[in-house]
């Protein structure tokens, strides 16, 4: 076993935990947004306050988790200078950045880590979830347009809510996991999972970007390895 392989096997558990923590940011933030957007009298006493509290508490917990995980993983990487090559992550720089902006700091750390060590791959079928997310977003756009044209507020709310829930809950996870799989295949296209996770996060705050990112990714994946 090479030094790099040994380091990846020993320390990848912190990186995998970091990935899982980052996956939770969109749902937690989404819950908080729903709480803020709730009417003053939503029909369920305390629902609005409960959603906001859950979002705030969850964001705080995730921030602490990402900070601790980044610091622990960076310290372990630095203890193996031969394996880490030219990348010597500054522990407290990443830790401080994670406190201020955990999602951005975590994504940047994963991008750099993947360039040095790669990312363990898993299921080869995550592209299906990316495709489902794309299809649901396109359906939501069409349904919302129809609802606006024919003044159907119920359909508009349902379409936007369904598409948003699928995108927030599955899209970042699916595209990150699938990019990890594709990056291990022998092709000319080696997508960085951390980069696509960051782009997926960005697309959630800019809705028109999500179908473009998903479509671009699926197109390049098909050209590289088909639909295996």
Phi, psi and omega in degrees: 000128181288167180297319180296316179298319181296317180296317179300317181293323184283316191255359185292343181297326177290321178295320178295321176296320177300317178303313183296322178295318179295325178301332186278346183299310181302313178299318181295315178296321178299319178297317179298319179296318178300319178298318180294323184276352179299146175294161180301328179236081186285354180100340177242112183303129176081000183296313182300311181295324180293319179294317179296318179296318178298315180297317181293313180295316180297319179297319179297314180297316180295322178299314179296320180294315179296317180300311181296319182293317178298316180297314181295317180291318180297321178295321180292321178297318182294337179283353179238067186299327180293324180282328184278354176061230181276355182267111177239087185301133177281108190304306187283339173293312177294322180296316178295320178296323180294326178294319183283318182212083188299320182293315181294313181297318180296319180294314180299320179297317180295323178300311180294322181293320180296320179301328183271318189241349187081179179228127179304133182263160180230237184296137181277354186260015180296338179299333178296318180293322175300317180295320178296319178298318177297314181297319181294323178294316178297319177298317179298321179296314180296313181296320179294323178296315178299319181295322179290319181295319184259012176054058179240084184299327179296316179294321180299312181297317180296315182296311181295319181295316181294311180297318180295319180296316180294316181295312182295321186276331190240329190299309180300318180297312185295315184288327176292313181294321181289322177297325176297320178292312183297324183294345178267350180279155180275081179225169177282346181257117181239083182294137177276116183302320180297320179297314181291331174295317178296318179295323178296318176300315181298320182294337179289333178269347176235082189313317181297341182284332186299310179295329178293317179295313181297316180295317179298317181295312182296323179297312180292326178295316181297320179294326184279310185225007182077218182241035180289000000 
